[in-house]
Amino acid sequence: MVSVTGKNLLLTGPPGCGKTTVVRRLAERLRDLRLRGFYTEELRERGQRVGFEAMSLSGRKAILAHVQSRSRCRVGRYGVEPDQLEPLVEEELAGTGTADVCLIDEVGKMELFCPAFVEAVPKLLDGAVPVVLTVAQKGQGLIAQVKARADVRLVTVTEANRDGLPEELERWVWDRLRSR
């Protein structure tokens, strides 16, 4: 069960544990609310992962990283495209005062190459709107900073809890909205 303390909820866990799926299912459950944010999806060609795409909750897409990118910003074999992510960040994460909740997938190494993202996340966490975000299990900088905040609740996504989390998180969001 997700604790109802704290204004911000962070989901963490190893790659492939289901963090993105939990966020997407939560967004579906909250579709009647004013949502802001984005999630990431794998880009695949011929069954192989070749990159990542950020998808805003309002439908905008941005290539986050790709194996064919010539960007000097690198995470593993992927060239990261912070300039592609920046307009999505500005559209979805700025001016969230009109939103009921903000969902972000994810605070990870690739996203940290985008200065607008690194600047926006702490402001969101400080704001009045409840935030649910996924965060890399390991990392420094903003990854470590968001986990160390006193106003967050950290939940580890596992194979055992991932299917029930969207419903629990929905209740958590409604509790936050009622207490505002």
Long-range contacts (C-beta under 8 A, 24 or more apart in sequence): 1-168, 2-153, 2-155, 2-165, 2-168, 2-169, 2-171, 2-172, 3-153, 4-172, 4-175, 5-153, 6-151, 6-152, 6-153, 7-130, 7-131, 7-151, 7-176, 8-125, 8-130, 8-131, 8-132, 8-133, 8-149, 8-151, 8-152, 8-153, 9-130, 9-131, 9-132, 9-133, 9-152, 9-153, 9-155, 9-169, 9-172, 10-132, 10-133, 10-134, 10-135, 10-146, 10-147, 10-152, 10-153, 10-154, 10-155, 11-132, 11-133, 11-134, 11-135, 11-155, 11-156, 11-157, 11-165, 12-134, 12-135, 12-136, 12-137, 12-147, 12-154, 12-155, 12-156, 12-157, 13-137, 13-156, 13-157, 13-158, 14-137, 17-157, 17-158, 17-159, 17-162, 18-157, 18-159, 18-162, 19-105, 19-106, 19-134, 19-157, 20-105, 20-106, 20-134, 21-162, 22-134, 22-157, 22-162, 22-165, 22-166, 22-169, 23-103, 23-105, 23-132, 23-134, 24-105, 25-166, 26-103, 26-132, 26-165, 26-166, 26-169, 26-170, 26-173, 27-57, 27-103, 28-166, 29-166, 29-167, 29-170, 30-100, 30-101, 30-170, 30-173, 33-100, 33-101, 33-173, 33-177, 34-98, 34-99, 34-100, 34-101, 35-99, 35-100, 35-101, 35-102, 35-103, 36-92, 36-93, 36-96, 36-99, 36-101, 36-102, 36-103, 36-129, 37-92, 37-93, 37-102, 37-103, 37-104, 37-105, 37-133, 38-88, 38-92, 38-103, 38-104, 38-105, 39-103, 39-105, 40-64, 40-105, 40-106, 51-78, 52-78, 52-110, 54-85, 54-88, 56-88, 56-91, 56-92, 57-92, 57-103, 58-91, 58-92, 60-87, 60-88, 60-91, 60-92, 61-88, 62-87, 62-88, 64-110, 64-111, 65-110, 73-113, 75-109, 75-110, 78-110, 80-110, 80-113, 82-113, 82-114, 82-115, 82-117, 85-111, 85-114, 85-116, 85-117, 86-114, 86-115, 86-116, 86-117, 89-114, 89-116, 89-117, 89-120, 90-116, 93-117, 93-120, 93-121, 93-124, 94-120, 96-124, 96-127, 96-129, 97-127, 97-128, 97-129, 99-129, 100-129, 100-130, 100-173, 100-177, 101-129, 101-130, 101-131, 101-132, 101-173, 101-176, 101-177, 102-129, 102-130, 102-131, 102-132, 102-133, 103-131, 103-132, 103-133, 104-131, 104-132, 104-133, 104-134, 105-133, 105-134, 106-133, 106-134, 106-135, 106-136, 107-133, 107-134, 107-135, 107-136, 107-142, 107-143, 107-146, 108-134, 108-135, 108-136, 108-139, 108-143, 109-136, 109-139, 109-143, 112-139, 112-141, 112-142, 112-143, 118-142, 121-146, 122-146, 125-149, 125-151, 125-152, 128-180, 130-173, 130-176, 130-177, 132-169, 132-173
